[in-house]
Amino acid sequence: MRVRRFGILLCLGLAACQMSLPFKKDTPDAASAGVTAPAGTIMGGPITATPITPGGSAAGAAPVAAPAPPEPFPSSIETTTEGGATTTVETLPAAAAPPPPEPKSEAQLACERRDGTWTSAGKGFKSCVYRTRDGGKTCRKETDCDGLCLARSGTCSPYKPLFGCNEILDSMGRKVTLCID
């Protein structure tokens, strides 16, 4: 009974919100306010576009000149000797030479001969990493793979060695954690 009364009062209250009360002054409608645009449109004056010029100058201001290109290196140098003779020497601008390649160590050369990749690995040192023949193949133990059998995915590792801590399946198929720094 109480629930029914509460429901009825709630419905009456919501209905009262939707009705206009007699003592409430109505707001003017669009026609009496001088609005001639259809409902839902944006009203205002005509739209004007103001071009933006470089340097933040306003429209109609003088355009800013582009900076002059830097002067090239002289292509020739004239020198005068003690006897008054003038000699012209052709010169070319000095180009920055690329740094010389870092010499390869014996370990790096041996790695590349065995089709490995010499890369940063572990804790700040370089190591030889090899792609495995069966990376991504389904496995149940380590002996099913060229590399390691990854426990989470049940697939062979894509390269070897795997640095960091990894959950693998050992040669008996048991889940173990292997950490290589």
C-alpha positions in Angstrom: 0.0 0.0 0.0 2.8 2.4 0.9 4.7 1.6 -2.2 1.6 2.3 -4.3 1.1 5.7 -2.7 4.8 6.6 -3.2 4.6 5.6 -6.9 1.5 7.7 -7.4 3.1 10.7 -5.7 6.2 10.3 -7.8 4.3 10.2 -11.0 2.3 13.3 -10.1 5.5 15.1 -9.1 7.1 14.3 -12.5 4.0 15.3 -14.3 4.0 18.7 -12.5 7.5 19.4 -13.7 6.3 19.1 -17.3 3.4 21.4 -16.9 3.5 25.2 -16.8 2.3 26.6 -13.5 -0.3 29.4 -13.7 1.8 31.8 -11.6 5.0 31.2 -13.6 5.7 33.8 -16.3 6.2 32.0 -19.7 9.4 32.7 -21.6 8.9 34.5 -24.9 8.8 32.3 -27.9 11.2 32.6 -30.8 8.8 34.6 -33.0 8.2 37.3 -30.4 11.9 37.6 -29.7 12.6 38.5 -33.4 14.3 35.2 -34.3 13.6 34.2 -37.9 15.9 31.3 -38.3 14.5 27.7 -38.0 15.1 25.9 -34.8 18.5 24.1 -34.5 20.5 26.5 -36.6 23.4 28.7 -35.5 22.5 32.4 -35.6 24.8 35.3 -36.0 26.2 37.7 -38.6 27.9 36.7 -41.8 31.1 34.7 -41.4 34.4 36.5 -42.4 37.8 35.0 -42.8 41.0 36.8 -41.8 44.1 35.5 -43.5 47.1 34.8 -41.2 50.4 36.0 -42.5 53.9 35.0 -41.2 55.2 37.0 -38.4 51.8 37.6 -36.9 51.1 40.8 -39.0 47.6 41.7 -39.7 45.9 41.5 -43.1 47.0 44.3 -45.4 50.4 44.7 -43.8 53.5 44.4 -46.0 54.6 40.8 -46.5 57.7 39.7 -44.5 60.7 39.0 -46.7 62.3 35.5 -46.5 65.7 35.4 -44.9 68.6 35.4 -47.2 70.3 32.1 -47.8 73.7 31.6 -46.1 76.7 32.6 -48.1 78.4 29.6 -49.7 82.0 28.8 -49.1 84.3 30.6 -51.5 85.1 28.4 -54.5 88.5 30.0 -55.1 91.0 32.0 -53.1 93.4 34.5 -54.7 96.8 35.0 -53.1 99.5 37.4 -53.9 103.2 36.5 -53.6 106.1 38.9 -52.8 106.9 39.4 -56.5 103.3 40.7 -57.1 102.1 37.6 -58.9 98.6 36.5 -58.2 97.8 32.8 -57.7 94.2 31.4 -57.7 93.6 28.2 -55.8 90.3 26.3 -56.2 88.8 25.1 -53.0 85.8 23.0 -52.1 83.7 23.2 -49.0 84.8 20.7 -46.3 82.1 18.0 -45.9 81.7 16.5 -42.5 83.2 13.0 -42.7 81.0 10.2 -41.3 82.5 8.7 -38.2 84.6 5.6 -38.9 82.7 2.3 -38.3 83.4 0.6 -35.0 85.9 -2.2 -35.5 84.3 -5.7 -35.2 85.6 -8.0 -32.5 86.5 -11.6 -33.1 83.4 -12.7 -31.3 81.2 -10.5 -33.5 82.9 -11.8 -36.7 82.4 -15.4 -35.5 78.8 -14.7 -34.7 78.1 -13.3 -38.2 79.9 -16.2 -39.9 77.4 -18.6 -38.1 74.4 -16.4 -39.3 73.8 -14.8 -35.9 73.0 -11.2 -35.1 75.4 -9.2 -32.9 73.2 -7.1 -30.7 72.8 -5.5 -27.2 71.4 -8.1 -24.8 71.2 -8.8 -21.1 72.6 -6.1 -18.8 74.5 -3.7 -21.1 76.7 -6.1 -23.0 76.6 -7.4 -26.6 75.8 -11.0 -27.5 75.2 -13.2 -30.5 71.5 -14.1 -31.0 70.3 -16.7 -33.4 66.9 -17.2 -35.0 65.5 -20.7 -34.4 64.3 -23.0 -37.2 61.0 -23.8 -35.5 60.0 -20.5 -33.8 56.2 -20.5 -33.2 55.8 -24.2 -33.6 53.7 -26.0 -30.9 55.7 -27.8 -28.3 55.2 -29.8 -25.1 58.8 -30.0 -23.9 62.2 -28.5 -24.5 63.4 -31.3 -26.8 60.6 -30.5 -29.2 62.3 -27.2 -30.1 65.6 -25.9 -31.5 65.5 -23.2 -28.8 63.3 -23.3 -25.7 59.6 -24.3 -25.3 57.7 -21.3 -23.9 55.3 -22.4 -21.1 52.7 -19.7 -21.5 52.1 -20.1 -25.2 53.2 -23.7 -25.7 55.3 -22.7 -28.7 59.0 -22.8 -29.5 61.0 -19.6 -28.9 61.7 -17.5 -32.1 65.4 -16.9 -31.1 68.0 -18.1 -28.7 69.2 -17.4 -26.1 66.3 -15.7 -24.3 67.5 -13.1 -21.9 65.6 -12.2 -18.7 63.3 -14.5 -16.8 61.1 -16.8 -18.9 58.7 -19.6 -17.9 59.7 -22.6 -20.1 58.9 -26.3 -20.3 62.0 -28.4 -19.5 63.0 -31.7 -21.2 60.5 -33.6 -19.0 57.7 -31.1 -19.8 57.7 -29.5 -16.3 57.1 -25.7 -16.0 60.2 -24.0 -14.7 61.5 -20.4 -14.7 64.8 -19.8 -16.5 66.6 -16.5 -15.9 69.6 -15.5 -18.1 71.3 -12.1 -17.5 
